[in-house]
Amino acid sequence: MNTDSGVILEVTTNAMLLPPHRGFENKVFVCLHNVVNELAEDQNGIVTYLGTFPDPHMSKIELKPSCFCSHHISQHLDEFFTDTRFCRMLSEKIAVDCASLPQPFSVTVYVKVIRDVRVTLSSIVVRSKDMFQRLLEEQTVELTGLGDEEETTCSICMEEFSESRDDNIILLPDCFHLFHQSCIFEWLKRQRSCPLCRRVPYEEDHETE
């Protein structure tokens, strides 16, 4: 399901019938999982996909609606969400899925909310030359200097660090993740944060300037 705000909902419903002695109190559990698609747009309007980053946490809410019309369900969802369009779309989906179920029942609704977050590259300003030069001068490491517990593979190209490859190895400050110079420099031209942990190289130095 697409919304006008660029949000996509993927909804899966899992229903379980309850024994009659449980009465006619139906339950709806909504499990919400947020996923962000990061996009970068340059000054020419060219959009580059940077990656998909799911939230490791899933929120769960319980509803006990007395009837299963979409308007009534939406009123319950309004207590938990401020986005009225989101509530309306989700309540309509729940109402349709529950309409044919014999009571009493318990329904678990798994909702994946996929949002596009677009970053304008002009806002990432090119401190880039200074940053690249500083990384090259301060953060280049030798292959022989890597400890036994260090990473052995560049997480961008998925190739092992090797003396046979004519490329420096860059150790990012603060997070200490390792990458080939060409790989991480190309990445940082589009997105200024570490591709693994999202930390920004020299962020504190930049904030104090």
DRENPA-3360 file (N, C-alpha, C; in nm, 2 decimals, always signed):
BEGIN
1 = MNTDSGVI = +0.08/-0.12/+0.00/+0.00/+0.00/+0.00/+0.09/+0.12/+0.00 ~ +0.06/+0.22/-0.09/+0.13/+0.34/-0.10/+0.05/+0.46/-0.04 ~ +0.12/+0.55/+0.03/+0.05/+0.67/+0.08/+0.10/+0.79/+0.01 ~ +0.02/+0.90/+0.02/+0.06/+1.02/-0.05/+0.19/+1.08/+0.00 ~ +0.23/+1.04/+0.12/+0.35/+1.10/+0.18/+0.48/+1.02/+0.15 ~ +0.47/+0.92/+0.06/+0.58/+0.84/+0.02/+0.61/+0.73/+0.11 ~ +0.51/+0.69/+0.19/+0.53/+0.58/+0.29/+0.46/+0.46/+0.23 ~ +0.53/+0.34/+0.24/+0.47/+0.22/+0.19/+0.44/+0.13/+0.31;
9 = LEVTTNAM = +0.33/+0.07/+0.32/+0.29/-0.02/+0.42/+0.28/-0.16/+0.37 ~ +0.35/-0.25/+0.43/+0.34/-0.39/+0.40/+0.27/-0.46/+0.52 ~ +0.15/-0.51/+0.50/+0.07/-0.56/+0.61/+0.04/-0.71/+0.59 ~ +0.08/-0.78/+0.70/+0.05/-0.93/+0.70/-0.04/-0.96/+0.82 ~ -0.15/-1.03/+0.80/-0.24/-1.06/+0.91/-0.24/-1.21/+0.94 ~ -0.23/-1.24/+1.07/-0.22/-1.38/+1.12/-0.34/-1.39/+1.22 ~ -0.44/-1.47/+1.19/-0.56/-1.48/+1.28/-0.56/-1.62/+1.35 ~ -0.61/-1.62/+1.47/-0.62/-1.74/+1.55/-0.76/-1.74/+1.61;
17 = LLPPHRGF = -0.84/-1.84/+1.59/-0.97/-1.85/+1.65/-0.95/-1.90/+1.80 ~ -1.03/-1.83/+1.89/-1.03/-1.86/+2.03/-1.15/-1.96/+2.07 ~ -1.13/-2.04/+2.17/-1.24/-2.13/+2.21/-1.36/-2.04/+2.26 ~ -1.48/-2.09/+2.25/-1.60/-2.01/+2.28/-1.60/-1.97/+2.43 ~ -1.54/-2.05/+2.52/-1.55/-2.02/+2.66/-1.47/-1.89/+2.69 ~ -1.39/-1.84/+2.60/-1.32/-1.72/+2.62/-1.41/-1.59/+2.60 ~ -1.54/-1.62/+2.57/-1.63/-1.50/+2.56/-1.61/-1.44/+2.42 ~ -1.66/-1.32/+2.40/-1.66/-1.26/+2.27/-1.57/-1.13/+2.27;
25 = ENKVFVCL = -1.46/-1.14/+2.35/-1.37/-1.03/+2.35/-1.26/-1.06/+2.25 ~ -1.26/-0.99/+2.14/-1.16/-1.01/+2.04/-1.04/-0.92/+2.06 ~ -0.93/-0.97/+2.02/-0.80/-0.89/+2.04/-0.73/-0.87/+1.91 ~ -0.67/-0.76/+1.90/-0.59/-0.73/+1.78/-0.45/-0.68/+1.83 ~ -0.35/-0.75/+1.79/-0.21/-0.70/+1.82/-0.15/-0.65/+1.70 ~ -0.10/-0.52/+1.71/-0.03/-0.46/+1.59/+0.12/-0.45/+1.62 ~ +0.20/-0.52/+1.54/+0.34/-0.52/+1.55/+0.40/-0.43/+1.44 ~ +0.47/-0.32/+1.48/+0.51/-0.22/+1.39/+0.66/-0.23/+1.37;
33 = HNVVNELA = +0.71/-0.24/+1.25/+0.85/-0.24/+1.22/+0.88/-0.13/+1.12 ~ +0.97/-0.04/+1.16/+1.01/+0.07/+1.07/+1.13/+0.04/+0.99 ~ +1.13/+0.08/+0.86/+1.24/+0.06/+0.77/+1.26/+0.19/+0.69 ~ +1.39/+0.23/+0.68/+1.42/+0.36/+0.61/+1.50/+0.33/+0.49 ~ +1.46/+0.38/+0.37/+1.54/+0.38/+0.25/+1.61/+0.51/+0.24 ~ +1.74/+0.51/+0.24/+1.82/+0.64/+0.23/+1.85/+0.67/+0.09 ~ +1.82/+0.79/+0.04/+1.84/+0.83/-0.09/+1.92/+0.96/-0.09 ~ +2.01/+0.98/-0.18/+2.08/+1.11/-0.19/+2.05/+1.17/-0.33;
41 = EDQNGIVT = +2.03/+1.30/-0.32/+2.00/+1.38/-0.45/+2.10/+1.49/-0.46 ~ +2.17/+1.49/-0.58/+2.27/+1.59/-0.60/+2.21/+1.72/-0.66 ~ +2.29/+1.82/-0.69/+2.24/+1.94/-0.74/+2.18/+1.93/-0.88 ~ +2.20/+1.82/-0.95/+2.15/+1.80/-1.08/+2.02/+1.72/-1.08 ~ +1.97/+1.69/-0.96/+1.85/+1.61/-0.94/+1.87/+1.47/-0.96 ~ +1.99/+1.42/-0.97/+2.01/+1.27/-0.98/+2.01/+1.21/-0.84 ~ +1.92/+1.11/-0.83/+1.90/+1.04/-0.70/+1.98/+0.91/-0.70 ~ +2.05/+0.89/-0.59/+2.13/+0.77/-0.57/+2.08/+0.69/-0.45;
49 = YLGTFPDP = +2.05/+0.57/-0.46/+2.01/+0.48/-0.35/+2.13/+0.45/-0.26 ~ +2.12/+0.48/-0.14/+2.23/+0.46/-0.04/+2.22/+0.33/+0.04 ~ +2.10/+0.29/+0.06/+2.08/+0.16/+0.14/+1.95/+0.16/+0.22 ~ +1.92/+0.04/+0.27/+1.80/+0.02/+0.35/+1.84/-0.01/+0.49 ~ +1.78/+0.06/+0.59/+1.82/+0.05/+0.72/+1.70/+0.02/+0.81 ~ +1.68/-0.11/+0.85/+1.57/-0.14/+0.94/+1.59/-0.10/+1.08 ~ +1.49/-0.06/+1.15/+1.50/-0.04/+1.30/+1.50/-0.17/+1.36 ~ +1.61/-0.20/+1.45/+1.62/-0.33/+1.51/+1.50/-0.35/+1.61;
57 = HMSKIELK = +1.43/-0.25/+1.65/+1.32/-0.27/+1.75/+1.19/-0.27/+1.68 ~ +1.10/-0.35/+1.74/+0.96/-0.36/+1.69/+0.87/-0.32/+1.80 ~ +0.78/-0.23/+1.77/+0.68/-0.19/+1.87/+0.55/-0.27/+1.86 ~ +0.49/-0.30/+1.97/+0.37/-0.38/+1.97/+0.26/-0.32/+2.06 ~ +0.14/-0.30/+2.00/+0.03/-0.25/+2.07/-0.09/-0.34/+2.07 ~ -0.17/-0.34/+2.17/-0.29/-0.42/+2.18/-0.42/-0.34/+2.17 ~ -0.51/-0.39/+2.09/-0.64/-0.32/+2.07/-0.75/-0.42/+2.11 ~ -0.86/-0.36/+2.17/-0.97/-0.44/+2.20/-1.10/-0.37/+2.15;
65 = PSCFCSHH = -1.11/-0.36/+2.02/-1.23/-0.29/+1.96/-1.36/-0.36/+1.99 ~ -1.46/-0.29/+2.02/-1.59/-0.36/+2.04/-1.66/-0.39/+1.91 ~ -1.62/-0.32/+1.80/-1.67/-0.36/+1.67/-1.56/-0.34/+1.57 ~ -1.57/-0.40/+1.45/-1.46/-0.40/+1.36/-1.49/-0.32/+1.23 ~ -1.56/-0.21/+1.25/-1.57/-0.11/+1.14/-1.44/-0.03/+1.14 ~ -1.40/+0.01/+1.02/-1.27/+0.08/+1.01/-1.27/+0.21/+1.09 ~ -1.38/+0.28/+1.10/-1.38/+0.41/+1.18/-1.36/+0.38/+1.32 ~ -1.42/+0.28/+1.38/-1.40/+0.24/+1.52/-1.25/+0.20/+1.55;
73 = ISQHLDEF = -1.20/+0.12/+1.46/-1.06/+0.08/+1.48/-0.96/+0.20/+1.47 ~ -0.99/+0.29/+1.38/-0.91/+0.40/+1.36/-0.91/+0.49/+1.48 ~ -1.02/+0.50/+1.55/-1.03/+0.57/+1.68/-0.93/+0.51/+1.78 ~ -0.92/+0.38/+1.79/-0.83/+0.31/+1.88/-0.68/+0.34/+1.84 ~ -0.66/+0.34/+1.71/-0.52/+0.36/+1.66/-0.47/+0.50/+1.68 ~ -0.57/+0.59/+1.68/-0.54/+0.74/+1.70/-0.47/+0.76/+1.84 ~ -0.49/+0.67/+1.93/-0.43/+0.69/+2.07/-0.28/+0.66/+2.06 ~ -0.23/+0.59/+1.96/-0.09/+0.55/+1.95/-0.02/+0.62/+1.84;
81 = FTDTRFCR = -0.09/+0.67/+1.73/-0.02/+0.73/+1.62/-0.08/+0.86/+1.58 ~ +0.00/+0.96/+1.54/-0.05/+1.09/+1.51/-0.08/+1.11/+1.36 ~ -0.03/+1.02/+1.28/-0.05/+1.03/+1.14/-0.19/+0.97/+1.10 ~ -0.29/+1.06/+1.08/-0.43/+1.02/+1.05/-0.44/+0.93/+0.93 ~ -0.36/+0.96/+0.82/-0.37/+0.89/+0.70/-0.32/+0.74/+0.72 ~ -0.21/+0.73/+0.80/-0.16/+0.60/+0.84/-0.27/+0.52/+0.91 ~ -0.34/+0.58/+1.01/-0.44/+0.52/+1.09/-0.55/+0.47/+1.00 ~ -0.59/+0.56/+0.91/-0.71/+0.52/+0.83/-0.68/+0.40/+0.74;
89 = MLSEKIAV = -0.56/+0.40/+0.68/-0.52/+0.29/+0.59/-0.51/+0.16/+0.66 ~ -0.45/+0.17/+0.78/-0.43/+0.05/+0.86/-0.56/+0.00/+0.91 ~ -0.65/+0.08/+0.96/-0.78/+0.04/+1.01/-0.86/-0.02/+0.90 ~ -0.86/+0.03/+0.78/-0.93/-0.03/+0.67/-0.88/-0.17/+0.64 ~ -0.75/-0.19/+0.65/-0.69/-0.32/+0.62/-0.73/-0.42/+0.73 ~ -0.73/-0.38/+0.85/-0.77/-0.47/+0.97/-0.91/-0.50/+0.96 ~ -1.00/-0.40/+0.93/-1.14/-0.43/+0.92/-1.18/-0.53/+0.81 ~ -1.11/-0.52/+0.69/-1.13/-0.61/+0.58/-1.09/-0.76/+0.62;
97 = DCASLPQP = -0.97/-0.77/+0.68/-0.92/-0.90/+0.72/-1.00/-0.97/+0.83 ~ -1.06/-0.89/+0.92/-1.13/-0.95/+1.03/-1.28/-0.97/+1.00 ~ -1.33/-0.91/+0.89/-1.47/-0.91/+0.86/-1.53/-1.05/+0.86 ~ -1.46/-1.15/+0.80/-1.52/-1.29/+0.78/-1.48/-1.38/+0.89 ~ -1.41/-1.34/+1.00/-1.36/-1.43/+1.10/-1.48/-1.46/+1.20 ~ -1.50/-1.59/+1.24/-1.60/-1.62/+1.34/-1.54/-1.58/+1.48 ~ -1.62/-1.52/+1.56/-1.58/-1.48/+1.69/-1.58/-1.59/+1.79 ~ -1.50/-1.58/+1.90/-1.40/-1.48/+1.93/-1.27/-1.52/+1.86;
105 = FSVTVYVK = -1.18/-1.42/+1.83/-1.06/-1.44/+1.76/-0.95/-1.35/+1.82 ~ -0.83/-1.39/+1.79/-0.71/-1.31/+1.82/-0.64/-1.29/+1.69 ~ -0.61/-1.16/+1.65/-0.54/-1.13/+1.53/-0.41/-1.05/+1.55 ~ -0.31/-1.10/+1.49/-0.18/-1.03/+1.50/-0.15/-0.97/+1.36 ~ -0.13/-0.84/+1.36/-0.11/-0.77/+1.23/+0.03/-0.72/+1.23 ~ +0.11/-0.77/+1.14/+0.25/-0.73/+1.12/+0.26/-0.62/+1.02 ~ +0.31/-0.50/+1.06/+0.31/-0.39/+0.97/+0.45/-0.34/+0.95 ~ +0.50/-0.34/+0.83/+0.63/-0.29/+0.79/+0.61/-0.15/+0.73;
113 = VIRDVRVT = +0.66/-0.05/+0.79/+0.65/+0.09/+0.74/+0.78/+0.13/+0.67 ~ +0.77/+0.14/+0.54/+0.89/+0.17/+0.47/+0.89/+0.32/+0.42 ~ +0.98/+0.40/+0.47/+0.99/+0.54/+0.44/+1.11/+0.58/+0.36 ~ +1.10/+0.66/+0.27/+1.21/+0.71/+0.19/+1.26/+0.84/+0.26 ~ +1.39/+0.84/+0.29/+1.45/+0.97/+0.35/+1.55/+1.01/+0.25 ~ +1.53/+1.13/+0.19/+1.61/+1.19/+0.09/+1.71/+1.30/+0.15 ~ +1.83/+1.28/+0.12/+1.93/+1.38/+0.17/+1.98/+1.46/+0.04 ~ +1.98/+1.59/+0.05/+2.03/+1.67/-0.05/+2.18/+1.68/-0.04;
121 = LSSIVVRS = +2.26/+1.64/-0.14/+2.40/+1.64/-0.12/+2.46/+1.78/-0.10 ~ +2.40/+1.88/-0.15/+2.45/+2.02/-0.13/+2.46/+2.05/+0.02 ~ +2.37/+1.98/+0.10/+2.37/+2.01/+0.25/+2.48/+1.93/+0.32 ~ +2.55/+1.84/+0.25/+2.65/+1.76/+0.30/+2.79/+1.83/+0.28 ~ +2.78/+1.95/+0.23/+2.89/+2.04/+0.19/+3.03/+1.97/+0.18 ~ +3.10/+2.02/+0.09/+3.23/+1.96/+0.06/+3.33/+2.03/+0.15 ~ +3.33/+1.98/+0.26/+3.43/+1.97/+0.35/+3.51/+1.85/+0.30 ~ +3.45/+1.78/+0.20/+3.50/+1.65/+0.16/+3.65/+1.65/+0.13;
129 = KDMFQRLL = +3.70/+1.75/+0.06/+3.84/+1.75/+0.02/+3.93/+1.75/+0.15 ~ +3.89/+1.83/+0.25/+3.96/+1.84/+0.37/+3.95/+1.70/+0.44 ~ +3.83/+1.65/+0.44/+3.81/+1.52/+0.51/+3.89/+1.41/+0.45 ~ +3.88/+1.40/+0.31/+3.96/+1.30/+0.24/+4.11/+1.31/+0.27 ~ +4.16/+1.43/+0.26/+4.30/+1.45/+0.29/+4.34/+1.41/+0.43 ~ +4.25/+1.44/+0.52/+4.28/+1.41/+0.66/+4.27/+1.26/+0.68 ~ +4.18/+1.19/+0.62/+4.17/+1.05/+0.64/+4.29/+0.98/+0.58 ~ +4.33/+1.03/+0.46/+4.45/+0.97/+0.40/+4.58/+0.99/+0.48;
137 = EEQTVELT = +4.59/+1.11/+0.54/+4.71/+1.14/+0.62/+4.71/+1.07/+0.76 ~ +4.59/+1.07/+0.82/+4.59/+1.03/+0.96/+4.53/+0.89/+0.98 ~ +4.46/+0.83/+0.89/+4.38/+0.71/+0.91/+4.43/+0.60/+0.82 ~ +4.53/+0.61/+0.74/+4.58/+0.50/+0.66/+4.66/+0.40/+0.75 ~ +4.62/+0.28/+0.74/+4.69/+0.17/+0.82/+4.76/+0.07/+0.73 ~ +4.86/+0.00/+0.78/+4.93/-0.10/+0.70/+4.86/-0.23/+0.73 ~ +4.86/-0.32/+0.63/+4.80/-0.45/+0.64/+4.87/-0.53/+0.75 ~ +5.00/-0.51/+0.76/+5.08/-0.59/+0.86/+5.05/-0.54/+1.00;
145 = GLGDEEET = +4.99/-0.42/+1.01/+4.96/-0.36/+1.14/+4.82/-0.40/+1.20 ~ +4.75/-0.48/+1.12/+4.61/-0.52/+1.17/+4.63/-0.63/+1.27 ~ +4.55/-0.62/+1.38/+4.56/-0.73/+1.48/+4.47/-0.85/+1.44 ~ +4.48/-0.95/+1.52/+4.40/-1.07/+1.49/+4.25/-1.05/+1.49 ~ +4.21/-0.95/+1.58/+4.06/-0.93/+1.59/+4.01/-0.83/+1.49 ~ +4.10/-0.77/+1.41/+4.05/-0.67/+1.32/+3.97/-0.73/+1.20 ~ +3.90/-0.65/+1.13/+3.82/-0.69/+1.01/+3.93/-0.73/+0.91 ~ +3.89/-0.83/+0.83/+3.98/-0.87/+0.72/+3.92/-0.85/+0.58;
153 = TCSICMEE = +3.80/-0.80/+0.58/+3.73/-0.78/+0.45/+3.67/-0.64/+0.45 ~ +3.68/-0.57/+0.34/+3.61/-0.44/+0.32/+3.46/-0.47/+0.30 ~ +3.38/-0.41/+0.39/+3.24/-0.43/+0.39/+3.16/-0.37/+0.27 ~ +3.24/-0.29/+0.19/+3.17/-0.22/+0.07/+3.19/-0.31/-0.05 ~ +3.31/-0.35/-0.08/+3.33/-0.43/-0.20/+3.33/-0.58/-0.17 ~ +3.34/-0.62/-0.04/+3.34/-0.75/+0.01/+3.46/-0.83/-0.03 ~ +3.57/-0.76/-0.06/+3.70/-0.82/-0.09/+3.79/-0.82/+0.03 ~ +3.87/-0.92/+0.04/+3.97/-0.92/+0.16/+4.08/-0.81/+0.13;
161 = FSESRDDN = +4.13/-0.76/+0.24/+4.24/-0.67/+0.24/+4.36/-0.75/+0.19 ~ +4.44/-0.70/+0.10/+4.55/-0.78/+0.04/+4.66/-0.69/-0.01 ~ +4.78/-0.73/+0.01/+4.90/-0.65/-0.04/+4.90/-0.65/-0.19 ~ +4.83/-0.75/-0.25/+4.83/-0.75/-0.40/+4.74/-0.64/-0.46 ~ +4.65/-0.59/-0.38/+4.57/-0.48/-0.43/+4.63/-0.34/-0.40 ~ +4.65/-0.27/-0.50/+4.71/-0.14/-0.49/+4.61/-0.03/-0.44 ~ +4.59/-0.04/-0.31/+4.49/+0.04/-0.25/+4.52/+0.06/-0.10 ~ +4.51/+0.18/-0.04/+4.53/+0.20/+0.10/+4.42/+0.14/+0.18;
169 = IILLPDCF = +4.44/+0.11/+0.30/+4.34/+0.07/+0.40/+4.31/+0.19/+0.49 ~ +4.18/+0.23/+0.50/+4.15/+0.34/+0.58/+4.07/+0.29/+0.71 ~ +4.12/+0.34/+0.82/+4.05/+0.31/+0.95/+3.98/+0.43/+0.99 ~ +3.84/+0.43/+0.98/+3.77/+0.54/+1.02/+3.78/+0.58/+1.16 ~ +3.79/+0.71/+1.20/+3.81/+0.75/+1.34/+3.68/+0.72/+1.41 ~ +3.69/+0.71/+1.54/+3.58/+0.69/+1.64/+3.52/+0.55/+1.63 ~ +3.47/+0.51/+1.51/+3.41/+0.37/+1.50/+3.51/+0.26/+1.47 ~ +3.63/+0.30/+1.41/+3.74/+0.21/+1.38/+3.70/+0.10/+1.28;
177 = HLFHQSCI = +3.61/+0.13/+1.19/+3.58/+0.03/+1.08/+3.68/+0.05/+0.96 ~ +3.71/-0.06/+0.90/+3.82/-0.06/+0.80/+3.76/-0.08/+0.66 ~ +3.81/+0.00/+0.56/+3.77/-0.01/+0.42/+3.89/+0.02/+0.33 ~ +3.87/-0.03/+0.21/+3.97/+0.02/+0.10/+3.95/+0.17/+0.08 ~ +4.06/+0.24/+0.06/+4.05/+0.38/+0.04/+3.95/+0.42/-0.08 ~ +3.97/+0.35/-0.19/+3.88/+0.38/-0.31/+3.73/+0.36/-0.27 ~ +3.71/+0.25/-0.20/+3.57/+0.22/-0.16/+3.51/+0.32/-0.07 ~ +3.58/+0.35/+0.04/+3.52/+0.44/+0.13/+3.51/+0.59/+0.08;
185 = FEWLKRQR = +3.61/+0.63/+0.00/+3.61/+0.76/-0.05/+3.49/+0.78/-0.15 ~ +3.47/+0.68/-0.23/+3.35/+0.68/-0.32/+3.22/+0.69/-0.25 ~ +3.22/+0.61/-0.14/+3.09/+0.61/-0.05/+3.07/+0.75/+0.01 ~ +3.18/+0.81/+0.06/+3.17/+0.93/+0.13/+3.14/+1.05/+0.04 ~ +3.16/+1.03/-0.09/+3.12/+1.14/-0.18/+2.96/+1.15/-0.19 ~ +2.90/+1.03/-0.16/+2.75/+1.03/-0.16/+2.69/+1.04/-0.03 ~ +2.75/+0.99/+0.07/+2.70/+0.98/+0.21/+2.81/+1.00/+0.31 ~ +2.81/+1.10/+0.39/+2.92/+1.13/+0.47/+2.94/+1.05/+0.60;
193 = SCPLCRRV = +2.86/+0.94/+0.62/+2.87/+0.86/+0.74/+2.92/+0.72/+0.70 ~ +2.97/+0.65/+0.80/+3.02/+0.52/+0.79/+2.91/+0.43/+0.74 ~ +2.93/+0.34/+0.64/+2.82/+0.26/+0.59/+2.78/+0.15/+0.69 ~ +2.86/+0.12/+0.79/+2.82/+0.02/+0.89/+2.75/+0.07/+1.01 ~ +2.80/+0.18/+1.06/+2.74/+0.23/+1.19/+2.68/+0.37/+1.18 ~ +2.69/+0.44/+1.07/+2.63/+0.57/+1.04/+2.70/+0.68/+1.12 ~ +2.82/+0.66/+1.18/+2.89/+0.76/+1.25/+2.96/+0.85/+1.14 ~ +2.97/+0.98/+1.17/+3.03/+1.07/+1.08/+3.18/+1.10/+1.11;
201 = PYEEDHET = +3.27/+1.08/+1.02/+3.41/+1.11/+1.05/+3.43/+1.25/+1.09 ~ +3.50/+1.27/+1.20/+3.54/+1.41/+1.25/+3.41/+1.49/+1.27 ~ +3.30/+1.43/+1.31/+3.18/+1.51/+1.33/+3.20/+1.61/+1.44 ~ +3.26/+1.57/+1.56/+3.27/+1.66/+1.67/+3.36/+1.78/+1.63 ~ +3.47/+1.75/+1.55/+3.56/+1.86/+1.51/+3.48/+1.96/+1.43 ~ +3.40/+1.91/+1.34/+3.32/+1.99/+1.25/+3.22/+2.08/+1.33 ~ +3.16/+2.02/+1.43/+3.06/+2.10/+1.51/+3.12/+2.21/+1.59 ~ +3.25/+2.19/+1.63/+3.32/+2.30/+1.71/+3.38/+2.41/+1.63;
209 = E = +3.38/+2.39/+1.50/+3.45/+2.49/+1.41/+3.37/+2.62/+1.41;
% end
